[in-house]
């Protein structure tokens, strides 16, 4: 017998969702609340030259599907060059970073969810707080993201987002 649910289906049209803009524009299309805390889905527009900080997630799987453009995904010591249509699975505990020289759009699935909570927390910080690497690293860790290193040319903003 199936378990009754209070969850509802959701339609998220182009341009709709919870938008978080920093180094890139990430739009949460399907939230943790939409899935009963099972997963969340983001549409991320990566600007040319973007490179995240080296980080890992302690609990979440991160799956990235390249919708347009191309990018480089470092998983541990392996570097993958992902073109449009490529899909990258990043299990919990795998150090990784993402970059795109020419720009890229990707769909990201996090399970269990945690990215939107991190994005909301970071959005609430003042510019001075964002510049505090100790504060932001602690905040990221509270949302399943452990910062392991700086991106090349990082300005030390304390965000996994570059």
Wavefront OBJ file of the C-alpha trace (Angstrom):
o trace
v 0.000 0.000 0.000
v 1.394 3.421 -0.910
v 2.042 6.027 1.734
v -0.223 9.121 1.508
v 1.616 12.335 0.745
v 0.909 16.005 1.241
v 3.419 16.932 -1.462
v 2.125 18.535 -4.628
v 3.503 18.483 -8.135
v 5.274 21.665 -9.212
v 5.776 23.429 -12.520
v 8.679 25.869 -12.711
v 8.624 27.828 -15.965
v 11.668 29.393 -17.608
v 12.775 32.357 -15.526
v 10.920 31.158 -12.416
v 12.452 29.987 -9.161
v 14.401 31.341 -6.201
v 17.293 33.338 -7.689
v 20.687 33.627 -5.975
v 23.188 35.833 -7.785
v 26.833 36.074 -6.764
v 29.704 34.979 -8.968
v 27.051 33.162 -11.026
v 23.272 33.177 -11.161
v 21.811 30.054 -9.557
v 18.049 29.542 -9.649
v 16.477 26.951 -7.373
v 13.780 25.410 -9.586
v 12.680 22.606 -7.246
v 13.200 23.191 -3.508
v 13.760 20.752 -0.658
v 10.247 21.605 0.503
v 8.876 20.552 -2.895
v 10.424 17.075 -2.491
v 9.915 16.391 1.203
v 13.631 16.959 1.797
v 14.735 14.364 -0.761
v 16.526 16.573 -3.317
v 16.675 20.049 -4.864
v 17.362 21.190 -8.426
v 19.259 24.297 -9.532
v 19.741 25.936 -12.924
v 23.141 27.667 -12.765
v 24.491 30.165 -15.295
v 28.297 30.208 -14.955
v 30.018 33.321 -16.277
v 33.082 32.984 -18.515
v 36.196 32.628 -16.369
v 34.305 31.286 -13.349
v 36.111 28.885 -11.012
v 34.776 27.675 -7.672
v 36.879 26.969 -4.625
v 37.913 23.383 -3.984
v 35.283 21.903 -1.673
v 33.335 18.778 -0.810
v 29.923 17.862 0.524
v 29.777 15.547 3.522
v 26.278 14.125 2.901
v 25.017 15.249 -0.501
v 25.449 13.807 -3.952
v 25.831 16.588 -6.520
v 24.912 15.774 -10.102
v 25.714 18.346 -12.801
v 24.243 18.165 -16.304
v 25.767 20.621 -18.811
v 22.888 22.250 -20.678
v 24.979 24.683 -22.705
v 28.627 25.650 -23.083
v 31.422 23.695 -21.449
v 33.322 23.446 -18.203
v 36.058 21.709 -16.292
v 35.186 19.521 -13.321
v 37.994 18.533 -10.986
v 37.090 15.443 -8.931
v 39.989 14.609 -6.656
v 43.030 14.443 -8.980
v 40.934 13.843 -12.107
v 39.962 16.726 -14.425
v 36.971 16.173 -16.694
v 36.234 18.424 -19.666
v 32.446 18.479 -19.930
v 30.664 19.668 -23.062
v 26.942 20.274 -23.633
v 25.056 17.061 -22.805
v 27.667 15.740 -20.338
v 26.640 14.626 -16.856
v 28.957 14.506 -13.817
v 28.131 12.685 -10.571
v 29.984 13.893 -7.478
v 29.474 11.618 -4.446
v 29.759 12.866 -0.847
v 33.347 13.230 0.379
v 34.877 13.793 -3.082
v 36.910 17.033 -3.239
v 35.853 18.976 -6.325
v 35.736 22.306 -8.059
v 34.055 23.557 -11.191
v 35.260 26.103 -13.711
v 34.306 27.404 -17.110
v 36.581 29.425 -19.360
v 33.883 30.195 -21.942
v 30.773 30.074 -19.737
v 28.337 27.277 -19.106
v 24.803 26.587 -18.011
v 24.216 23.498 -15.914
v 21.385 21.787 -14.126
v 22.424 20.601 -10.661
v 20.682 18.085 -8.424
v 21.595 17.844 -4.724
v 20.455 14.898 -2.643
v 19.917 15.296 0.201
v 19.349 19.027 -0.305
v 21.484 21.742 1.272
v 22.572 24.196 -1.416
v 19.560 26.483 -1.165
v 19.991 26.788 2.599
v 23.598 27.795 2.001
v 22.574 30.297 -0.689
v 19.962 31.884 1.597
v 22.459 32.166 4.452
v 25.114 33.732 2.214
v 22.607 36.178 0.690
v 21.788 37.474 4.185
v 25.413 38.476 4.896
v 26.751 42.001 4.568
v 29.721 42.656 2.230
v 31.991 42.811 5.291
v 30.719 39.443 6.527
v 31.155 37.912 3.064
v 34.822 38.962 3.176
v 35.303 37.039 6.447
v 36.572 33.633 5.317
v 36.302 32.130 8.817
v 32.654 33.138 9.135
v 31.667 31.997 5.653
v 33.576 28.705 5.927
v 31.709 27.973 9.179
v 28.401 28.906 7.558
v 29.121 26.706 4.533
v 29.998 23.774 6.813
v 26.600 24.165 8.487
v 25.114 23.554 5.022
v 27.089 20.421 4.058
v 29.933 22.215 2.251
v 33.534 22.030 3.459
v 35.944 24.472 1.789
v 39.293 22.835 1.003
v 41.102 25.538 -0.987
v 41.003 28.784 -2.928
v 40.333 29.124 -6.638
v 43.071 30.642 -8.763
v 42.773 34.423 -8.545
v 40.268 34.242 -5.671
v 39.704 37.501 -3.878
v 39.100 35.652 -0.599
v 35.376 36.316 -0.416
v 34.912 33.162 1.638
v 32.377 31.564 -0.692
v 32.487 28.262 -2.474
v 31.053 30.286 -5.360
v 34.349 31.921 -6.199
l 1 2 3 4 5 6 7 8 9 10 11 12 13 14 15 16 17 18 19 20 21 22 23 24 25 26 27 28 29 30 31 32 33 34 35 36 37 38 39 40 41 42 43 44 45 46 47 48 49 50 51 52 53 54 55 56 57 58 59 60 61 62 63 64 65 66 67 68 69 70 71 72 73 74 75 76 77 78 79 80 81 82 83 84 85 86 87 88 89 90 91 92 93 94 95 96 97 98 99 100 101 102 103 104 105 106 107 108 109 110 111 112 113 114 115 116 117 118 119 120 121 122 123 124 125 126 127 128 129 130 131 132 133 134 135 136 137 138 139 140 141 142 143 144 145 146 147 148 149 150 151 152 153 154 155 156 157 158 159 160 161 162
